[in-house]
Amino acid sequence: MSTTSARPAPPSPAGDRLPARETWRALYAHIRPHRAPIALGALLSLVGAVTGLAQPLAAKELVDRLGGGGSITSVLLLLTALVVLGTAIEALGSYLLNRTAESVVLAARSRLAARLLRLRIPEVERIQPGDLLSRVTSDTTLLRQVATTSMVSAVTGSLTLVATLVLMARLDPVLLGVTLGVIVLIGGSLALVMPRISKAAKRAQESVGEIASALERVFGAFRTVKASGAEARETRVVEEAARTAWRHGVRAAGWHAVAGTTTGLAVQVSFLAVLGVGGARVASGAVSVSTLVAFLLLLFYLIDPVSRLVDAVAQYQVGSAAIARIAEAERMETEPAGDGPPPVVQGPPASVVFDRVVFRYRPELPNVHHGVSFSVPGGGMTAFVGPSGAGKSTVFSLIERFHEVSGGRVLVDGRDVRDWPLHELRAAIGYVEQDAPVLSGTLRENLLFAVGDVDEEEVREVLARTRLTELVERLPDGLETVVGHRGSKLSGGERQRVAIARALLRRPRLLLLDEATSQLDAVNELALRDAVAEAARTTTVLVVAHRLSTVTLADRIVVLEAGRVRAVGTHEELVAGDPLYGELAATQFLAAPVGNADAPTA
């Protein structure tokens, strides 16, 4: 690449805990569109809990009638109805909440994916792509429980707990005091456990992001990894990230188990204490046997709301880390969204002016451009040459507004690019990157990626101009052939020709070619040279290139050195008048006699 490559800065600590108020605000933003089904699910869960609370009272009545010799048929039927009805209602409420939870996750993933696709280039360079992917996948999965089930469990569990305690108080305040004393004594330890669950869960999620980043890194250079025999080394990198996630996941699970065990222990100790004290009170005649039975049943029933509350708090601790990571992604700077599909731009070739442009990738890095100024009229071809790191490719990034200038202006058609609606600016530009990426999908989908439906005759014409007709005829399914991940089923030269054809199909007013013929053989490069020359008759072509056939075709050549414009002129003028260009021409075989455009290239 001909521009200074800015190494991405390490990401900010992903998953740092948000303040409680911000966490709740972010959580509410996710659940607000789903308030109605969540409220209905909570109501059903609460009704199910109420039917459960009625069962110990029915059991008390059953014991009293057994002792008094009364009929128990009606009480048994009531107990049966309460059990069946309570189970059915709770099952319906659970289904509704789980369905709503999936809807929350779907909405969060859709919104987050749409936002990530609009991230500004500097943001994407700052954070590993795998970490961004994990926020859309694993972090939103954790949102499922905390956004619905845990919140409803906290509400219904609290109400059920209060109702249960009220019934216990009405049965026997003394036994209630014994129960609360034991629960408070043992349950106080939960306050020490919950923050540990949150910390372990946050680190586990960060490690999942590291796994995704490691795999994305490997698959992005899969052939290089294999050719270097680096499979074992890269496997160890992924395994280490996976082991880190495992360690933190196990730690979180351990603390979660401690929380659950503590809850069960509190209830069981309470049962033993109530059984002992209650037995003494029955013996003294203070309470009846039926009251003790009902109280013990309520005590066992207390396990459910207490467990719900503990699980809700534990899930919140886990989910808060995920919410923080999602919220961080939602705070990243994005480009403005266009209104509808990109417009079809028609018009004369665009002019380009750089007016004392200063640019750096980040404030802590040195400038890439130091007052770059040049003017390109509409139409024709302009080539940019210079040593590696001179800032050639950066010119294209600033025109496309992938990055914003630090000083000066970039003008397209006499209008500052910052004043253009972004989707209109890019709709007027065809851009072929240095590595000419091809996306997974069919060849047709790649060709029409930027334009949608195009007349079939126009597609055939562009295929012929870019020497792709023979490739299409050779492929088993023609244009419908799947080209593989990143175009893995195509050669480097074929990928470059596909990228150029994709750009030409846009019929752009401004065509940017960043060393777009570097992987082509002499025959195909010659054909594409003619295609580019033809395009220069109806559009403005800017090209970063080193090959003689491309450079000598240019109407003007801009020589860049260390982020400054050194000279502007034709090939003949620069060979004769600029020492740096003359040296570049000699070392890169650019100084062949003019007119011998078919001479071998480096």
N, C-alpha and C positions, 0 to 999 in steps of 0.2 A: 504494500500500500504506500502511496506516495505522500501521505500526510503523516504528521506526527501522531503516533497512536497513543492515546491517553489511556493508561491502565485504569480500569474501574476501581474506584475507591471502595474499601470494605463497607458493607452495609451497616447501617445503624443497628444496634442490638435488637434484632427482630424479636418480637414477643414480649418486650418490656411491659410490665404491668401498667395499665392505665389507672388513674385515680378512680375510686369507686363510683363517683358521680358520672365521670365520662364513660365508664364501662356500662353503667345502667342506661345512659343516654344512647350509646351505640347499640346495646341490646334491644332497647325499645324501638329503635329505628328499623330493626329487622322484623320485629313481631307486630308492629303497628298495622300493616295491611291485613294481618291475620287475626285481629282481635276477636272477631265474632266467633269463629270456630274454636279458638282457644278458650273463650269464656264459656261456650257450650260444653266443651270437654271438661272444663273445671267443674261446671255445675253437675254434670253426670257423675263425675268422680266424687263430688261432695254428697250427692244423693246416695251413691253406693256406700259411702262411709257411714251415713246416717242409718241405713238399714243394718249395717254391721253393729252399730252402737245399740240398736234395739234388741239384738239377740241376747246379750247378757241379762237384760231386764225380763225378756221372755223366759229365759232359763230360770231366773229367780222365781217367777210365777209358777213354773213347772215344779220346782222343788217344794214350794209352799203347798201346792195342790196335792203332791204326793204325800206330804206330811199330814195334810188334813183329810185325805181320802176323797178329794174331789176328782171330777173328770179331767183328764189331761188331753183329750183328743183335739180340742180347739187350739190348745197351746202348741201341740206338736205340729198341727197344720200351719199355725202362724210362724213357728220357727222354720218350717220347710219353705214357706213362701218367702220369708225374709232372706234365707240363704240363696234361693234360686233367683229372686228378684235382684238382690244385691250383686250377685255374680254377673248377671246379664247386663245390668246398668254399668258396672265398672268395666266390663269387656267392651261395651259400646264406647264409653268415654275414652278408654285406652286406644281403641282403633282411631277415633277421631283425632286424638292428640298426635298419634304417630303419623297419621296422614298429613296433618297440618305441619308437623315437624319436617316432613319431606318437602312440603311446599315452601317452607322457610329456607331450607337448604337450596332448593332450586332457584328461588329468587335471588339469594345471596350469590350463588355461583354465576348466574346470568349477569347480575349487576357488576360483580367483580371482574368477570371475564371481559365484559364490554369496556370497563375502565382500564384494565391492563392493556388492552389493544390500542387504547388512546394515550398511553403513557408517552411522555416526551423521551426522546432518545437518551439524554443524559441520565434519566431515572433508570432506564433499562441497563445502561452501562454501569450503574452504581451497584446493582443487586444482581446476584446470580439468577439466571432464568429458572433453574430448578427450584429455587426458593420461592419465586413468584408462583410457579405451578403448584407447589405444595399448599399455598394459601387458598387456591381455588379448590383443591381436592381435599386434603386431610383436615385443614383448619375449618372449612365449612362443614365437614362431617361432624366435628366436635360441636359445632353450633347447634346441631340437631337436638341434642338433649337439653342443653342449657336454655335454649330459646323457648321450649314448650314444656316438656315433661318435668324438668327440674323446677321451673317456675310454678307450674300448677301443683306439683307435689309440695312445694313450700307453702302455698296458700292453703290447699286442702289439708295438708298435714298439720298446719298450725291450727286451723279451725277444728279439725277432728281431735287434736290434742287437747284444746281448750274444752271442747264438749265432753271428752272422756274424763277430764279432771273434774268438771262440774258434776257429772254423774257420780264419780267416786266420792266427792265431797258430800253429796246428798246421802250416799249409802253409809259412809263412816269417815268423818274428818280425821280421826286418829290414824286410821290405816292410810289415808291419803298423805298425812304428814310423814309417816314412815317411808312411803313410796318416794315422795319428793326428795327427802333427805338423801336416800341412797342414789337416786338418779342424778341429783345435782353434784354430789360428791364425786361420782365416777365420770359423769358426763363432762365435768369441767376440763378434763384432760383433752377433750376434742378441740378445744381452742388452740392447743399447741400443735395438733396434728394437721389441721386444715391448711395453714400456710405452706407446710411441707409438701402437701399434695399439689398445690398450685405451682410451686417451684419446680418440682420434678416433672410435672406435665408440660410446663413451658419449655424446659430443656429437651424433653422428648420430642416436642413439635419442631424445635429448631434442628434437631438431629435428623428428623424426617426430611426437612428442607435440604439438609446437606446430602442426604442420599439421592434426592432428586437432582441436585446440582451435579453430583459426581456422575450419575448416569447420563445426564444431558451432555456433559462434557465429553464422555466416552463416545456416545452415539453420534455426536457432532463431528467426530474425527475417527470414525470406526476403522476405515482402511489404514490410516496412519497408525492406529493402535496395533492392528494386526501385523502390519509391515514391520513395526518396531519390536514385535514380540513382547508387547507390554501388557498382555491380557492378565497375567498373574499379578503384576504390580497394581493395575487399575482395579482388579478384583479385591485386592487387599484394602485399597482406599474405600471402596464401597462397603466392604465387610466391616471396616472400622467404624464408619458412620452408622451402619446398621447395629453394630454392637453398642455404640454409644446410645442410640435410640432405645435399644433393648434394656440397657442398664437403667436409664431414667424411667422407662415405662414400668419396669419391674419395681423400681423404688416407689413410683406413684401407686402402683397396685398394692404394694406392701402397706403404705400408709393408709390407703383406702380400706384394706382389710383390717388394719388396726382400728379405724373409725367404726367399721361395722361390728367388730368383735366387742369394742367398748360399749356400744349400744346394747348388744345382746347380753353382755355381762351385767350391765346396770339393771336390766329388766329381770334377769334371773336372780340376782342378789335381792332385788326388791321383792320377788316372789317368795323367796325363803324367809325374808324378814316379815312380810305380811302374813305368811302362813304361820310363823311362830307367834307373832303378836295377836293375829286374828284368832288363832286357836285358843289362846289364853282368854281373849275377850268373849269367845263363844262359851267357854267353860264357866266364865263368871256371869254369863247371862247378859252381857252388855250388848251383844248383837246376836242375830239368829244365824243358823247354819246357811239358810238361803242367801242372806246378805253377804256372808263370807264367800260363798260360791260365786255370786254375781260379781263381787269385787275382784276375785281372782280371775274371772273371765275378762273383766275390763282391763285388768293388769296385763293379761296376755294380748288383749286387743291393742293395748298401748304400744306394743312393739311396732305395729304397722305405721302409725303416724310419726313416731320417733324415728324409725328407719327412713321414712320418706324425707323427713327434715334433714337427717344426716346425709342421705344420698343427694338431696338437692344442693346442700352446701358443698359437698365434695365435687359434684358435677359442675357447680358454678366455679369452683376453684380451677378445675380443668378447663372449662370453657372460657374463662376470663382471659387466659393466655391466648387462646385462639382468637377471641374477639379483639385483643390488642393487636395481633398480627394482621387481621383483616382490616382493622381501623387504620393501621399504618399504611397498608396498601391503598386504602381509600383516600389517604391524605397526600399521596404522591401526585406530583404535578402532571397534569394531562393536557393534551392539545384540545382545542375546542371541537365539539362534534359538529359535523356538517349537517345541514338541513336537507335530508333526503339523499338520493344517490348523487355522485359527482356529476356536475353538469357536462354536457357535450360542448367542448370549447372549439369554436371555429374562428378563424381570423388570420391576419398576416403573421409572418414570422416575428417572434418576440425579440426585443433588444434587451441587452443586459449591461448594467453599469455597476462597477465596484468603486465606491467613493471613499477613499482613505479608510478602508476596513481594517479594524483591529479585532482579533479574536483569540481567546484562549478557552480550552476545554473546561477548566475549573479554576477558581480563583487562586489556588495554591500552585498551579502549573504555569510555566512560561508561555508567552504569546506564541501562537502559531503563525498568525498574520500580523505584520507590523505596517499598517497604513497601506494596504494593497489597493491600487487604483488601476482600472483599465476600462475600456469601453468596447462593447461588441454590438454592431448594428444588426438590425433584423435581417435574417437570411445568411447563407454561406456557412462556412466551417471555420471554427477557431480551435486551435490545438494548444494545450498547456503542457510544457515540458520543464524539466528541472531535476535536480538530484532528489533522491529519496528524502522525505521529510521536509520538502520545500513548501508544502501546503496546497498541493494541486487538488487532491480529492476533497479537501476541506472547502474549496470553492463551490463544489457541487452541494455539499451538505448545507452551506449557508444559503444557496439559492433555493433549495428545497425546504429550508427552515427546519431541518433536523436539529440544528443548533442556531442560537441567536448571536448576532454580532455583539462584541463587547464595546465597539466604537465604530463610527462611520455608518455608511448606508450601503445596502444592496438594492438596486433598482431593477425591476423588470417592467419593460414598457414605460419607463420613466416614473414608476410608482414604487415606493418603498415596499419590499416584500412583507413587512410587518403590518402594512395597511391593507394587504390583500386578504380576503376571506381565505382561510387556509385550504379548504377543499377546492376552491376555484383556482388558486395558484397551482396546486399539484395536478389538477385536471388538465392544465395547459402544458404540462411537462411530461416527457417520456424519459425515464431514468433506467440505465443499465448499470448495476453495481459491478464492482471489480471481480467478485467471485460468482456473478451471474446466478443467483439462487433459483432453483426450480422446486416448486412445492409438491408434496405428495398429492396424487390424483392423476387424472388422465392428461394426455398431451393437449387435448382441446381445452380443458379447464385451465391449463397453464397459459395457453395462448390468449384466451379470452378473459384472463384474470382481471384485467384492468378496464375492460370495455363492455362486458356482458355479451349480448347477442350482436353479431356482425354478419353482414352478407357473406355467404359461403364463397362467392367469387373473390371477394376481397381477401379472405383467408387464404385461398389458393394462390393469389397473386403474391402475398407476403411470403408464403412458404417458398415460392419459386425464387423470390429476391434474396432470401436468406439461405438458399441451398438446403432446404429441409424437405423438399418434395420426395427425394429418394429415400430419406429416412422414414417418412410417413408410409411410403409404399412397402418398405421392408418390415415395418412393425406388424405383428400378427393382427392387431385390431385397428390399425391405422391411427387416426386421431383419438380414438377411444382407448388406446393402450395406456395402461397404468405405468407411470414412469418411476415408481418406487420412492422411498424416503429420500427427500432432497434430490430427486432425479438420479438416484443411484444406478438406474438401468440405462442412463445416457452417458456418453463420454463427455469430457470437459468441454470440447469444442461444440458438441451438440447442445449442451446446456447453454453455452454462450449464444449460439444462434437462436435458440428458443427465447432467451431473454431479449435479444434484439428484435425478434419478430413480435414479441409481446409489446415492446415499446412502440414499434412502427404501427401496429394496429390501432394505437390510440390516436394516430394522426396528430401528434403534438405540435404545438407552436414552438416549443423549445425541446431539443433532444440532448440529453446528457449521457455521454458514453465514457465510463471510467475504465480504460484499458480493456475495452469490450472484445477485442480480437486477440488477446494475449495467448489463448490456448488453441487458436486455429492453425491448421496447416496452410501452406502457401496458396493452394488452389482455392480453398474456401475463404481465406482472408482476402484474396483478390476479388472474389465475387462480392463479399460483404463491403469491401472498399467501394465498389461500384454502387451498391445499394445505399451506402451512407452518402456518397456523392450525389446520388439522385435525390435523397431525402433533403440534402442541403439546398436544393433548388426551391423547396416549398416551406422549409422550416429553418430555424437557427440551430446549428449543431455545435456543441461544445464537447471536445474530446480530450481526455488524458491518454496519451499514447507515446510509445517510443519507436514504433516501426516506421521505416522510411515511407512506405506506401501511404500511410495515414497522414504523417506529418507534412509531406510534400503536397498533399491535396489541399491542405488548409489555406484559406484566404489570408489568415494571419496566425502568427504563433506568439504566445505569451510565455516568456521565459521567467520562471520563478526561482528564487534562491533565498533560502533561510527566511521565508515568509514575506519576501518583498518582490515586486516586479522589477526584474533587471533590464529587460528589453522586450520590445514588441516589433514584429516585422514578418516578412516572408522567409522561407527557408534560405533562399539565396542571399538575402540581405543579412540574415543573422549569421550564416556561415562566414560571410566576409567581414562582418562588423562586430560580432560579440565573441570574445574568447571563450567564455563558459559554454555557450551553445556550440561553438566549433569543437571544443573538447568533448562535449556530450555526443555530438554527431560522429566524431571520429571513433570514440570508444563503443558506441552503440550502433555502428554501421549506418548512421544517418547521413553520412557525407558522400554517398554514392552519387554519380552524375545525375543531375536533374533530368527527368524524362525516362530514366530507367526504373520505373516504379515497380517492375516485376523482379528487381534484383533480390537475391536471397536475403532474408532478414535474420536478425540474431535470435 
